[in-house]
Amino acid sequence: MKQLVLWLAYFDATKSRREGRRVRLDLAVRKPTVEELLAAAKSLGLSAKAMDGSYPRDFWERGRVAVSWEGKKYALLKRVGAEVRKRRAG
């Protein structure tokens, strides 16, 4: 299994694709937190851990989640994004 890094910007609905968002807007949320990404990954049965670090495109944005995943990164992003939205909805 490889370790993939999930940055907060990948799921942030307030960011454009150029600013770092990687998922569609219907899978994004406003200002996601490391705790939300970590909980979503763990609820999907994935091995995940929170890490410190600055997003390269935005130095002030801190936090990331490392996930063990075998497969395409975008497939992981879609699953985690959908889970975060579902958790925020209720």
Buried (B, 14 or more C-beta within 10 A) or exposed (E): EEEBEBBBBBBBBEBEEEEBBBBEEEBBBEEBBBEBBBBBBBBBEBEBEBBEEEBEEBEEBEBBBBBEBEEEBEEBBBBBBBBBBEEEEE
